[in-house]
């Protein structure tokens, strides 16, 4: 009697995943984690891991350090570099994931290669280094770069400028993400796709006004276009309330600046002291981490949130749902931003000499406990 031969589960899973890839699933985009695949297909993590190894051996997927496994798109697919220049701090992983999420979601629908490590850029990158890096990326098939500029300090901005000069010299098209280069009122020299920060700050400010708050401040940090837009939206909401008159008129503006020179905790503590000194009863923050840091420091000083001070954040990062007081915020429309960024990139490649465009993408305003005291 001959033994019945059965196909190992990991081979079956690898075959199923390969069939899905032939149908276009995950083309150029991130696959679920090993645990996610195991749960989805009802197998052990060992089985899922061995299945992925088969796909790696066939050249169908590639593993990126700290990012996971990605489907390798066809060689004919567009290849984009992602250059994310993030401000140092505890928020970096969340912001990085949020910035890439939209591109990964888009790549599930449109074949493309996303190369987050195609171009290395540091504060000490020289002009020669930048040229070499851009040339190497072009030689590897990169046809455009999506760049989130640094807002951290002048030295980082100088490195961004050297990199963008190299892109111009090598005719590598660039689309900026979220903000223009650091600096007040800089001319727009590259296409830019940004969250509608003016709308987000205006909605947050109007929400606080409608709740009866009378001394409302806005918190920004570095001199960038995104923070300028937030201040503009905040001031517009105050102006609109004054124009309506009644008991909403005469709201005084308070613009607070978070220091980049202090340790994170000390910067939040300084903001809390300013809020208490100015007797603010509402604050609109440029980011959720700043909003939560401010809330924690206010609570430590005996203030009640939102009874004494209502706080609004921005970006809808996971931290906003981690604590007993959940955070009112404005969402970051990552997939819609990626769609607009790729559209601008393709237009720029067809017409390299047209004037730079700025496209703003609206988010959604979400009301939670940091302003109302209860979810609704």
N, C-alpha and C positions, 0 to 999 in steps of 0.2 A: 504494500500500500504506500503510495507516494504522499508526502506531506503537502498540504495546501499552502501555497505561497501567498502572502498578503503584503500589500504595499505599506511601508512604514507611514505613520501619520504625518511625519514632518515632510515626507516626499509628496503626499497628497495635498498638504497645505501649500507647499511651494508651487505645485501645479495649479491650484486654485488661484493663488495670488498672481501667478504669471498670466493666467487666462484673463483675469481682471485687468491687468496692465495692457494686454493686447487690445482690450476694449476701450482703453483710454483712461482708466481709473488711475489717479495719482500721477499722471504724466508730468514729470518734472517737479513733483511736489512731495511733501513729507508724508511718509507712511505712519500709521499708528505705532505706538510704542510696542515693545515686545509684550508687555502686560496687556496692552489694549488688543493686540492680535490674539493672544491666548484667550482672553475673555470673550472676544467676538466669535471665535471659532471653537470654543469649548475644549481647548487643549492646554497642556502644561506650558510654562514659560520656556522649559527646555526644548519642547517640540517646536514652539514658535521661533526660538532662537536658531535652531538647526535649519528650519525652513528659510529663514532670512539668509543664512550662510549659503544655501544653494543658490539663491537669487544673486548674492554678491559674487559667487564664483562664476555665474553666467554673465556678469557685467550688467545686470538689469537694475541694480540699485547700488548706491554708494553710501557709506557712513561718514557723517561729518562730526568732528569732535564737538561734544556737548550739544549737538543739534538733533541727532537722530539719523534715521535712514531715509533716503530720498530716491525716488524713481529717476533713473537716468533717461532723459528725454532723447528723442532722435537727434542725430548729429545736425540735422537741418534746422532744428529748433533754435529760436533766438537765445542768445546767452547774455545775461545781464549781471553786472557786478552790483552788489549791495554794500555800500560804505556807510556804516552807522557810527557816527561820532557822538557818543553818549556822555553826558555829564557824570563824573564819578559820584557814587553814592549807593545806598542800599536799594534804590529803585532800578538800578541798571538791568538786572535780569528781566523784570516785568516789562520795562519799556522796550527792551530789545525784542522780547517775544511778541509784544504788541505790534512793533514796527514791521516785523517779518510776517506776522500772521496773515495780513492781507495779501501779500505776494504769494504765500504758499497756497492760500485758498484760490487765488486766481490761476495759479499753475495747475490746479486740478481740472480746470476747464480749458485752458489754453496751453499747448505744449511750449515749454520754455525751460531753460536752465537758469537757476538762481545760484549765484556764486558769492556767498557772503565773505569768503576769504580770498577773492581774486586779487584784491589790491590792499596792501598793508599801508596804513597811514598813521604816523605818530607825530607828536609835537616837534620831534627833532628831525623829521623828514626834510631833507634838503631839496633844492630844485632838481639836482641831478638824480637823487633817489626817486623823486616823483616821476620824472621822465622815464626812468628805467621801469618803474612799476607799471605805468600806463602802457608803455610799449610791450611789456611782457604780457599784460592782460589782453591787449589787442592781438598779439601773436597767438594767444590761446583761444581766440575766437570771440572775446567779449566785444559786443557791439554797442554798449551804452552803460552808463553808471547812474544808479539812483543813490543820492547822497543826502544823508541827514547831517547837516553841519554841526560842528561843536559850538556850544554857547558858553563854554566854561571859562575861557580866559583869552587874552590877546595872543598868547603864544600858540594856542590851539588854532585860533582863527588864521594866523599867519601860515600855519601848515595847510589849512584848507585852501588858502589862496594860492599857495605853491602847487598844490595838487590840481586845482581847477585850471591854473595856467598851463600845466602839463597836458591836461585834457584838451584845451584849446589848441595847443601846439600840435598835438597828435590827432586832432579832429575826432576825438571821442565824445559823443554827445552826452550831456548831463541833464538830469532832472533833479532838482532839490526837493527834499521832503520836509514838510512841516514849517520850515523857516528859512529866511534868507541868511546870508552870513552875518555873524555877530557885528553889531554896531547900530547906532541910531540913524534911521532914515537912509540906509544904503540903497543905491540904485540897484534895480533888479537886472542882473546880467545873464541869468539862466532861468529856464522854465522852473516853476515852483508849484507844487501841490501841497495844500495845507488844510488842516481842520479849520472850520469857520470859528476861529477863536473870538472874533468880535461878537458873533451870535451867542456863543457859549457864555461869555462874561455878561452880556446884556441880559440873557435869560436868567442867569443866576442872580444878578442884581435886582432885576424886576421881581423875581420870586421873593427875595428878602423884603423888598418894599411892600409887596402885597401882604406879607405876613405882619406888617406894621413896624418893621425895623427902621430906625431913624438915623443911626450913625453907622454907616456901612463903609467898610474899607475893602480895597483890592490888594492882593499880594502878588508881586512879580519878582523876577530876579534879574537875569542878565539883559543887556540892551539888545534885543532881537525883535524881528518883525512880529513874531507870534506874541510876545509880551506887549509890544506896542498895540497890537490889535485887541488884546484883552483890556488894556487900559481904555482904549477907544470905546469898546463895547460897554464897559462899566460907566464911563462918563456919559455916553449916549443915554443909558437907562436912567441915570440921575437927571439929565436934562429933560427927558421925556416926562418924567414924574413931575418936575417943576413946571413944565408947560401945561400939564393937566390941572395944576393948581390944587385947590382944596387942602386937605391935610397932608398932601404928599410933596408940597413945594418946599424949597429952601433946604434941600439935602446937601450937606457939605461933603466934598470929596476928600478921601484919605487914601493916598497911594503909598503902600509899604513895600520895602525892598528886602527880600531874603538875601543874606550875605553868602557869597561863595567862598569867603575867606575863613569862616568859622567852621569847626566841626559840626556835623549835621545836628546833633542834639542841642548844641549851643545856639545854632541858628534858629531852631524852633523856639528855644527858650527866649531868645531876644524878641522874636515876633510876638510871643505871648505877652511879654512885658509891654511892648508897644500897644498891643490891643487893649490891655488893662489901663494903661496910662491915658490913652485917647478915649476910653470909655465906649469902645465900639460894641454894638450889639449884633453885628452881622459882618461876615468876612467872606470874600470870594477869593479862592486860592488858585494859582496857575496849575497846580498838579495835586493829585490825591495824596501823595506821600506828605507833601507840605501841609495839606489840610488835616490829615490824621496826626502828624507831629504837633501841629498847633493845638488840636483838641486835647491831646494827652498833656501838653504843658499847661493848658488852661485848667484842666481838671486838677492837676497837681497844685495849682494856685487857688483852689477853692471855687472856681467859676463853674457854673452849670451849663452844659451844652445839651439842647439848644436854648434853655430857658434864659440864660444870661447872654450867651453869644451863639448865634446860628452860623454854621460853617458850610461853605460850598466848595467842592473840589472840581477836578477836571481830569478826563481820560478814562474814568471807570475802570481803574486798575483793581486787581483782586484784593488789595489791602483794604479797600473800601467796604468789604463785607466780612472782614475777619474779626471785628470787635463788636461789643454790645451795642455801640452807637454806630449804625451803618451810615454811609456817607452819601449825601446828595451830590450829584456830579453830572458832567456833560460827557457823553460817550465819544470815543475815538473811532471813527468809521474806517477801520483799517482796510477792508476789502474794497470799498468804494474809492479810497485814496489810491490803492494800488491800480485799480482800473484806470483812473484818470492819469496816473503817472505813466503807465504803459502807453496810453493813447497819446500823451504829449511826446513821449520818446519816439514813437513811430512817426509822428508828424514832423518832429525835429530832424529825423533821419531823411525824410523825403524833402524837407525844405530847411537846410542848415542855416539859412540867412534871415529867416523871419524874426520879428521882434520877440523877445521873451514874453511868456504868458504866465500869469498867476491864476490858478484854479483853486477855489475854496470849496470844501465839501462839508455840509452840515452834519452835526451829530444829533443826538437826542438828549434832552434834559430829563434826568431821573431824580425824583424826589424821594428822599429816605429820611432816616431819623435825625440826622445832624442838623436839620432845619425844622422839622415838624414834630419831633418827639415820638413819632410812631410811623411804621411803614404804611404806605398807601399807594 
